[in-house]
Amino acid sequence: MDEVEVSVITVNDGWGFEIYRNGKKYIEQPTIPAVLGNIHFKTKEDAQSVGNLMKSKIEKGVIPPAITLKELDSLEIRK
């Protein structure tokens, strides 16, 4: 099984995350997925929550691990 890790990163005026698969950068997500425009996460915790959801999808074999607006709402991500 692949080893999948989430790393929260700082970007300009907010937060983003990167996902590493077997030690190699797999996804770089500096903005909130599914939201139009270049909007960064407002908090480190929000970035971590969405990163963890994406990690879970990857581990379950959901490729691409797309995030929906409904999922963002269920995680109470501030846009």
MDTraj code that builds the backbone (N, CA, C; nanometers):
import mdtraj as md
import numpy as np

residues = "MET ASP GLU VAL GLU VAL SER VAL ILE THR VAL ASN ASP GLY TRP GLY PHE GLU ILE TYR ARG ASN GLY LYS LYS TYR ILE GLU GLN PRO THR ILE PRO ALA VAL LEU GLY ASN ILE HIS PHE LYS THR LYS GLU ASP ALA GLN SER VAL GLY ASN LEU MET LYS SER LYS ILE GLU LYS GLY VAL ILE PRO PRO ALA ILE THR LEU LYS GLU LEU ASP SER LEU GLU ILE ARG LYS".split()
xyz = np.array([
    [0.0840, -0.1193, 0.0000],
    [0.0000, 0.0000, 0.0000],
    [0.0882, 0.1252, 0.0000],
    [0.0444, 0.2241, -0.0734],
    [0.1191, 0.3498, -0.0799],
    [0.1164, 0.4226, 0.0538],
    [0.2262, 0.4917, 0.0835],
    [0.2311, 0.5791, 0.2001],
    [0.1922, 0.7183, 0.1531],
    [0.0869, 0.7751, 0.2124],
    [0.0361, 0.9058, 0.1727],
    [0.0441, 1.0003, 0.2923],
    [0.1068, 1.1160, 0.2724],
    [0.1239, 1.2140, 0.3792],
    [0.0748, 1.3509, 0.3336],
    [0.0192, 1.4269, 0.4283],
    [-0.0268, 1.5636, 0.4016],
    [0.0660, 1.6605, 0.4736],
    [0.1078, 1.7640, 0.4029],
    [0.1924, 1.8680, 0.4615],
    [0.1277, 2.0042, 0.4356],
    [0.0919, 2.0743, 0.5438],
    [0.0321, 2.2070, 0.5300],
    [0.1432, 2.3071, 0.5000],
    [0.1162, 2.3990, 0.4067],
    [0.2154, 2.4989, 0.3661],
    [0.1564, 2.6394, 0.3782],
    [0.2438, 2.7362, 0.3961],
    [0.1992, 2.8755, 0.3945],
    [0.2108, 2.9270, 0.2519],
    [0.1112, 3.0034, 0.2102],
    [0.1114, 3.0644, 0.0781],
    [0.0596, 3.2075, 0.0908],
    [0.1303, 3.2995, 0.0302],
    [0.0920, 3.4408, 0.0290],
    [0.0130, 3.4834, 0.1524],
    [-0.1187, 3.4929, 0.1377],
    [-0.2029, 3.5435, 0.2459],
    [-0.2843, 3.4341, 0.3139],
    [-0.2352, 3.3114, 0.3132],
    [-0.3118, 3.2036, 0.3752],
    [-0.2361, 3.0724, 0.3798],
    [-0.3112, 2.9646, 0.3594],
    [-0.2572, 2.8293, 0.3730],
    [-0.2948, 2.7430, 0.2538],
    [-0.2180, 2.6390, 0.2327],
    [-0.2449, 2.5384, 0.1310],
    [-0.1898, 2.4069, 0.1825],
    [-0.1821, 2.3084, 0.0955],
    [-0.1232, 2.1817, 0.1383],
    [-0.0615, 2.1096, 0.0193],
    [0.0264, 2.0168, 0.0539],
    [0.0872, 1.9280, -0.0445],
    [0.0618, 1.7858, 0.0016],
    [0.0474, 1.6973, -0.0949],
    [0.0317, 1.5557, -0.0625],
    [0.1491, 1.4814, -0.1236],
    [0.2118, 1.4006, -0.0406],
    [0.3247, 1.3191, -0.0835],
    [0.2809, 1.1737, -0.0873],
    [0.3191, 1.1064, -0.1946],
    [0.2879, 0.9644, -0.2109],
    [0.4200, 0.8915, -0.2237],
    [0.4466, 0.8020, -0.1300],
    [0.5734, 0.7286, -0.1244],
    [0.6934, 0.8236, -0.1259],
    [0.6811, 0.9342, -0.0509],
    [0.7913, 1.0279, -0.0356],
    [0.8081, 1.1299, -0.1467],
    [0.7269, 1.1212, -0.2515],
    [0.7384, 1.2149, -0.3640],
    [0.6149, 1.3035, -0.3710],
    [0.6381, 1.4320, -0.4036],
    [0.5251, 1.5233, -0.4127],
    [0.4295, 1.4746, -0.5200],
    [0.3028, 1.4574, -0.4810],
    [0.2001, 1.4040, -0.5689],
    [0.1000, 1.5129, -0.6084],
    [0.0639, 1.5967, -0.5112],
    [-0.0311, 1.7059, -0.5351],
    [0.0169, 1.8294, -0.4610],
    [0.0134, 1.9427, -0.5302],
    [0.0392, 2.0726, -0.4663],
    [-0.0907, 2.1509, -0.4764],
    [-0.1489, 2.1862, -0.3615],
    [-0.2792, 2.2522, -0.3587],
    [-0.2684, 2.3833, -0.2797],
    [-0.2259, 2.4925, -0.3465],
    [-0.2100, 2.6200, -0.2764],
    [-0.3418, 2.6949, -0.2567],
    [-0.4489, 2.6501, -0.3240],
    [-0.5784, 2.7185, -0.3144],
    [-0.6868, 2.6185, -0.2746],
    [-0.8036, 2.6711, -0.2380],
    [-0.9150, 2.5851, -0.2005],
    [-0.9698, 2.5183, -0.3265],
    [-0.9710, 2.3851, -0.3307],
    [-1.0230, 2.3174, -0.4493],
    [-1.1741, 2.3382, -0.4625],
    [-1.2220, 2.3355, -0.5868],
    [-1.3653, 2.3489, -0.6201],
    [-1.4174, 2.4917, -0.6088],
    [-1.3331, 2.5847, -0.5660],
    [-1.3746, 2.7246, -0.5525],
    [-1.3081, 2.8048, -0.6636],
    [-1.3878, 2.8828, -0.7352],
    [-1.3328, 2.9645, -0.8437],
    [-1.2390, 3.0710, -0.7900],
    [-1.1335, 3.0976, -0.8632],
    [-1.0363, 3.1993, -0.8234],
    [-0.9234, 3.1392, -0.7424],
    [-0.8286, 3.2231, -0.7112],
    [-0.7115, 3.1804, -0.6337],
    [-0.7314, 3.2158, -0.4872],
    [-0.8197, 3.1423, -0.4218],
    [-0.8513, 3.1686, -0.2821],
    [-0.7794, 3.0674, -0.1944],
    [-0.6974, 3.1188, -0.1040],
    [-0.6219, 3.0332, -0.0127],
    [-0.7067, 2.9996, 0.1093],
    [-0.6693, 2.8916, 0.1763],
    [-0.7372, 2.8570, 0.3007],
    [-0.7106, 2.9658, 0.4038],
    [-0.8125, 2.9960, 0.4838],
    [-0.8003, 3.1017, 0.5854],
    [-0.7220, 3.0545, 0.7078],
    [-0.7316, 2.9232, 0.7367],
    [-0.6623, 2.8703, 0.8542],
    [-0.5831, 2.7443, 0.8185],
    [-0.4848, 2.7184, 0.9000],
    [-0.4033, 2.5971, 0.8854],
    [-0.4916, 2.4736, 0.9028],
    [-0.5862, 2.4814, 0.9958],
    [-0.6751, 2.3697, 1.0247],
    [-0.7642, 2.3363, 0.9048],
    [-0.8128, 2.4407, 0.8350],
    [-0.8952, 2.4170, 0.7159],
    [-0.8148, 2.3436, 0.6089],
    [-0.6916, 2.3887, 0.5867],
    [-0.6054, 2.3238, 0.4874],
    [-0.5795, 2.1784, 0.5267],
    [-0.5558, 2.1538, 0.6533],
    [-0.5300, 2.0178, 0.7022],
    [-0.6523, 1.9294, 0.6822],
    [-0.7710, 1.9824, 0.7116],
    [-0.8948, 1.9040, 0.6975],
    [-0.9178, 1.8588, 0.5538],
    [-0.9011, 1.9514, 0.4599],
    [-0.9230, 1.9162, 0.3194],
    [-0.8114, 1.8243, 0.2700],
    [-0.6892, 1.8492, 0.3144],
    [-0.5781, 1.7605, 0.2801],
    [-0.6025, 1.6189, 0.3296],
    [-0.6556, 1.6060, 0.4503],
    [-0.6850, 1.4741, 0.5063],
    [-0.7952, 1.4039, 0.4275],
    [-0.8957, 1.4803, 0.3820],
    [-1.0022, 1.4219, 0.3008],
    [-0.9451, 1.3708, 0.1685],
    [-0.8589, 1.4514, 0.1070],
    [-0.7983, 1.4114, -0.0196],
    [-0.7094, 1.2878, 0.0020],
    [-0.6359, 1.2860, 0.1111],
    [-0.5513, 1.1705, 0.1454],
    [-0.6365, 1.0449, 0.1578],
    [-0.7492, 1.0563, 0.2252],
    [-0.8392, 0.9433, 0.2433],
    [-0.8885, 0.8892, 0.1091],
    [-0.9213, 0.9805, 0.0178],
    [-0.9676, 0.9385, -0.1151],
    [-0.8565, 0.8635, -0.1895],
    [-0.7342, 0.9149, -0.1816],
    [-0.6210, 0.8496, -0.2485],
    [-0.6013, 0.7091, -0.1928],
    [-0.6084, 0.6969, -0.0605],
    [-0.5889, 0.5663, 0.0033],
    [-0.6990, 0.4671, -0.0349],
    [-0.8170, 0.5186, -0.0706],
    [-0.9282, 0.4325, -0.1123],
    [-0.9275, 0.4083, -0.2632],
    [-0.8279, 0.4660, -0.3335],
    [-0.8156, 0.4440, -0.4768],
    [-0.8978, 0.5392, -0.5622],
    [-0.9482, 0.6474, -0.5025],
    [-1.0251, 0.7469, -0.5769],
    [-0.9275, 0.8432, -0.6439],
    [-0.9077, 0.8258, -0.7747],
    [-0.8137, 0.9077, -0.8507],
    [-0.8860, 0.9630, -0.9734],
    [-0.8906, 1.0925, -0.9949],
    [-0.8330, 1.1959, -0.9087],
    [-0.9172, 1.2139, -0.7827],
    [-0.8525, 1.2579, -0.6746],
    [-0.9230, 1.2751, -0.5475],
    [-0.9931, 1.4117, -0.5395],
    [-1.0833, 1.4363, -0.6342],
    [-1.1498, 1.5662, -0.6440],
    [-1.2330, 1.5967, -0.5191],
    [-1.2365, 1.7247, -0.4843],
    [-1.3140, 1.7731, -0.3704],
    [-1.4315, 1.8537, -0.4247],
    [-1.5489, 1.8347, -0.3660],
    [-1.6682, 1.9062, -0.4116],
    [-1.7027, 2.0214, -0.3166],
    [-1.7843, 2.1128, -0.3656],
    [-1.8316, 2.2222, -0.2801],
    [-1.9110, 2.1673, -0.1622],
    [-1.9866, 2.0620, -0.1848],
    [-2.0647, 1.9999, -0.0768],
    [-1.9727, 1.9475, 0.0330],
    [-1.8617, 1.8862, -0.0070],
    [-1.7651, 1.8367, 0.0926],
    [-1.7024, 1.9529, 0.1694],
    [-1.6703, 2.0614, 0.0987],
    [-1.6151, 2.1785, 0.1669],
    [-1.7147, 2.2320, 0.2696],
    [-1.8414, 2.2386, 0.2304],
    [-1.9452, 2.2856, 0.3227],
    [-1.9574, 2.1937, 0.4425],
    [-1.9505, 2.0622, 0.4209],
    [-1.9642, 1.9678, 0.5315],
    [-1.8462, 1.9784, 0.6295],
    [-1.7310, 2.0213, 0.5779],
    [-1.6135, 2.0426, 0.6642],
    [-1.6120, 2.1831, 0.7238],
    [-1.7125, 2.2642, 0.6860],
    [-1.7247, 2.4034, 0.7327],
    [-1.6012, 2.4859, 0.6978],
    [-1.5551, 2.4698, 0.5730],
    [-1.4388, 2.5454, 0.5249],
    [-1.4834, 2.6867, 0.4896],
    [-1.4169, 2.7848, 0.5484],
    [-1.4489, 2.9248, 0.5199],
    [-1.3809, 2.9661, 0.3911],
    [-1.4606, 3.0219, 0.3005],
    [-1.4095, 3.0600, 0.1688],
    [-1.3897, 3.2100, 0.1614],
])
top = md.Topology()
chain = top.add_chain()
for i, resn in enumerate(residues, 1):
    res = top.add_residue(resn, chain, resSeq=i)
    for name in ("N", "CA", "C"):
        top.add_atom(name, md.element.get_by_symbol(name[0]), res)
traj = md.Trajectory(xyz[None], top)
